[in-house]
Amino acid sequence: MSETRKLAEQLIELPSVTPDDGGCQSLLAKRLSQAGFSIDYLNFEDVSNLWAVIGDSGPLFTFVGHTDVVPPGPIESWDSAPFTPTVRDKFLFGRGAADMKSSLAAMVTAIERFLANNTLNFKLAYLVTSDEEGPAINGIKRVIEAFDSSNTKIDYCLVGEPSSSESLGDTIKIGRRGSLNGKLKLLGVKGHVAYPHLAKNPIHIAAPMLSELVSETWDRGNEHFPPTSFQISNVHAGVGVSNVIPAGIEIDFNFRYSTETDDELIKERVVNILNKHTPDYELEWSLSGKPFLTQASDFIEIISDSVQNVVGKKPLLSTAGGTSDGRFIAPTGAQVVELGPSNKTIHKVNECVQIDDIEQLSTIYEKILIAINQK
């Protein structure tokens, strides 16, 4: 068994449902400490954040990841216990196998081999949190705020999120869309359905309003991003019977938006549409992250060339998918790219990663380090 697979299995064995780290960071810190890293824990509230660094000069290259995983759900739905790493048909199964404990292991073993065979010409760091799958408030976001006050500046950031689609390295993420959440409550007047003139039905108000929001063209995207998307994620109204007009309706929605617009403009446009239909509403906003994009750069080329060297073809450059912790690092000016295994089974029952991909990913990461060292 390879060192990378062995470490990945050790991490999977540690239940670390967000925000519980489950002891993963201690295991990783021990390996990195033995490789010469200085170790620090930047913990906030119930979230563990590991910061390990080695090197005294040059640009700061940082591997970024998370030890927390989503809940496994009903154990009986799994073909094997989610926190017992299990091999079947050349795949390693377990919660976190793809998202993203195999990446964390591949980073560590790549670092170990690189330091054993090269003189370090840059500053190398390893940053992981236990709050990526959860609210993401006390994880990388808080760490970057702390870095700002201590003048710690990341130059290159490689996030180990599962970026690949069908096969390892076929896709890398060079950016992500912004994510803006809205919670809307339309206010009506409760009453009997037989006397609608004595009530005000908020569902009837909501219907044309939502239709307009859904049909609105928010932007047309650009060469890197698809058009901004508006999606309704939850609707709740009524008291559970058929003869009562409800007093209100609650609607949750989300915008995944491109660099062609911004969150403040989206908010303004939404409010203008709401005001056309009713003044009686309450609206709360929460911003998960702004969009970011790493433009054509030497860093992207290094990663693309390293992938091609190992798997035989250059990756597709993409900004698709959900949010990642890269959204907190990119605004500092860092070049941020995401590269990890296939995302086909992430957050699913029987999450898995191809065994051969685990070691290949470590080799790609090592080649990236060698290329950075030669810059």
N, C-alpha and C positions, 0 to 999 in steps of 0.2 A: 504494500500500500504506500502511495506517495505521501510525502510530508504534508502537502497541501490538502489532500483528501482527509488525512488523519486529523488535521486541525479543524477542517470543516465539520467533520463528524463530532468532534469534541464540543464545538460551538452549538451544533444542533441539539446535542444532549442536554444543554442548559436551557430550560424553559425561560424565555425572556419576553413575555407578552407585555407590550408597551404599557407603562413606562419602566417596567422592571428589567434591569439589565441581566439578572439571573447569574451573575458571576462571569459573564463573557469578557468584560473589559479587564478584569483581573488576569484572566488567562492570556489575553492579548498583550497586556502590559508586561507580564513576566517574560514573554518571548522577546518583546522589543527592548526591554531593559537589558537582557542578555546580549543583545546586538549592539548595545552602547547608547541607546536612547535615554534622554532624561524624561521622566514621567511626571505628569501633573494631572490632577483631577479638578475640573471646573464644574462642580455640581451645583445645580440650582433646584430648589424645592425637592421634588421626588425624582429628579432626572439626573442620571450619571453621564458625564462627558469626559472622555479620555483625550488628553493632548500629550503626544509624545513627539520629541524633536531631537534631531542630531545634526551637527554641522554648525560652523561659525560664520560663514560668509557666503555670498552669492544669492541668487534668487531663491525664494521659498517655494518648494514644490510640496503639495499636501495631498495625501490620499484621504478621502472623506467617505464615511459610511455610517451605518447604524446597526446596533446589536438588537434592537427591539423588533418584534414580529407581531403580526396580527393574530388574534385568537384563532385556534385551530377549528373551532366549531365542534359539532358533535363528534366525539372520538369514534363512535361506531361507523361513521361515514368513511373513515380512512381504511385503506387496505392494510396499513401497519400503523403502529402508534406514532403520532406526529412528532414526538420528541425522542424517538428511538430511530437513529439513522439506519436506513434499511436499503440494501442494494437489490434491485430487480431489473433484469433486461438492460444492463449497462447504464442504469440511472440510479442516482442517490436520492432517496425520498426522505422527507422530513420538513416540518415547518421551518422556514428560513433557508432552505437549501438553495433556492434561487434568489430570494429577497431577504437579506443579502449576505448570508454567512459564508458562502463559498467565495464571494468576492473578498470579504475580510480576510479569510485564510490565504487566498492567492496573493493579496497585498503583502502580508507578513512574510511568506516564504520567498516572494520576489525580492523583498527588501533584504532578507538574510543572505540570499545568494549574491545579490548585487554588492553588498558591503564586504562580503568575503573575498570578492575578486576585483574590486575597484577602489581607487582613492577618491573619496567624496569631494566634489568640487562645488557643491551647492548645499543649501539647507533643506533637509528632508523631514517631513512631518507626517503624522498619522493622527487623524481626528475622527472620533466616533462618538455617537450619542445614543441614548436609549429613548429618545423622543422624536422619532421621525414618522412613525405610523400613527401617532396620537395627535394631540393638539399642536405639536411642534413649536411650543412657546418657550420652554426652558432648555431646549437643546442647542442646535447650531446657531439659532437666532441670538440667544443670550451669549453664547461664546464669542460670536463676531462683535457684539456690542462691547464685551470685555476686551477683545483685541483692539478695538478702536481706541479705548482709553490707555492701552499699554503700547500703542504704536506697533502692533504686530500686523504685518501686511503680507497676505498670501499673494504670490505672483501666478502660480500655476496650480490648478485644482482638478484632480481626477476623482470623480464620484463613482463608486462601484455599483450604482443602481443597475438592475437587469435591463440593459438597453437593447440587447439583441432580439430579433424577431424569430426567424426560422432556424438560424444557425449562429454559432458563436462569432461575434465580430461583424455580422452582416450590417449592423446599424450602430452608430454612436450618436448620442444626443449632444448637440452643440448649443442648445437653448431650450427653454420651456415657455409655454403660454402663461400669462397671468391668470390668477383665479380670484374672482370676486363673488362673495356670497351675499344673498339678500334674504331677509325674513320679513314678509309682508303680512299685515293683518288688515283686512277690509272690515269696516264696522257697519253693521246694519241694525235693524230693529226686530227683535224676536216677536213671533206671533203665530197664530193658527193659520194653516195653509188655506182654510176656507174663507179667511178674511184678509186677503193680501193687501187691501187698502189700509189696513191698520198696522202693517208691518213694512219692513224694508229688507228685501232679500239680497244679502251681499254676494251670494253665488251668481245671481243674475248680473250683478255689476261686474263680477270678476270675469265672466265668460268673454265678453268682447274685448276687455282690457288685456287678458292673457293672449287672446288671438292676435291682437296688435303687437304685443311684445314678441310673440313667436315669429310673426311674419316680417318683423323689422330687419332691415339689412344694416348691421352695425358697422361693418367695414368689409372690404373684399380681400383682406389678407395681403400677403406679399410673397416674394420668392422663397422666404424661409418659413412663413406661418400661414396656416389656413385661415379663412375668415373667422371672426369672432363668433362664438357659439353661445346661445342662450338656452338653458335647459331648466325645466321645472322638475324638482326632485321630490317634492312632497306637497300634498294638499289635504287639509283637514277642515271639516265643517260639520255642523249638525250635532244632534244629541242621540242619534241612533234610532229615531222613529221617523215615520213617514208623514206625520201630520203637523210638524213644527218647522216653521221658518227659522233658521238659526240667527243668532245675534252677530255672528262674525264668521269669517273664513280665514284660515292661516295658510300661507303659501311660501314654501322654501324654493329658492332658485339659485342658479349659479351661472356666471359668465366665465368662459375660458376665452381670454382675449389676446389679441396679437399686439405687436408693437405699432400697429397702425392707429391705435387709440390709447386711452389711459383710463384708469378707474374713475377719476373725477368726471370725465366727460361722459362715461357710461352712466354714472349716477344721475347726472343732470338730465340726460335723455330719458331715463326711466321715470324720473319724477315728472317730467313734462307730459309723458304719456299717462301716468296715473292721474295727474291733475285734470286731464281732459275728461276723465270718467267719473271722478268723485273726489271731494276734499276730505272724506272721512276714512282715513287710513293711518296706520302706524308702520314705519319702515325702519329696519335696522340693517346696517351693513357690516360685513367683516371681510377684510382683505387677507387672503391666504398667502399671496405673493404676487409681485409684479413680474411681467415677462422679462426674460433676459436672453441675450444672444451673444455667443462668441463668434466674432466675424472671422473670415479667412485669416489664419495665423500660422506661425511656425509650430505652435503647440498642436493644432489640429493635424498638421502634416506629420508631426512626429508620431502621434497616436495612429493615424491612418497607415503610415508606413510600417509601424510595428505590427498592426493587425495583419496587413498584407503579407508581411514576412512569415507569419505563423500560419495563417489560414489560407493564404494564396490569393486573396482578393481584397480590394479596398472596400471599406464600409460606406454605406449610405449615410449622409449627414442629415439628421432629423431633429425636429423640435416637437414631435408628437408625444402623447402620453400625459400623465398627470403632473403634479408638482413634485419637486425634489428639494433637498436641502441646498442645492446649488443656487436657489433663488435668494438665499441669504448672503451668499459669498460673492456672487457676480457684481452686485452694486458697489463693492469695494474696489472694483477695477481688475479683479483677478480674471484670468482666462479659465473658464470652467467647461469641462467636457465630461460626459458620463459614458462609461464603458463597463459592461458586465455581461452575465450569461443571458440566456433566453428568458423572456418574460411570459412565456405561454402558460405557465402554471402558477404564477405568483398569486397569493391570496386565495388560492383554490384548495380544495381537498386534494390530497396526494400531490402536494407541491414537490417538484423534483428538479434535478439538474443532471445533465449528461456527465458521466464520470470523466470521460476524456476531456471535456470542456474545463474541468476544474484545474487541471495541470496546464492546459494550453493557456488559460487566462493568466495564470501565474507567469508563464513564459512571456506573454505579451506585456504584462506590467514590468517585468524585468528589462525587456528591451526598451521600454519607454524611459526607464530610469537611466539606462546606459546612454540613450540619445540625449537626454537632458544634461547628463554629466559631460558630454562632449561639446555642448554649445559654447 
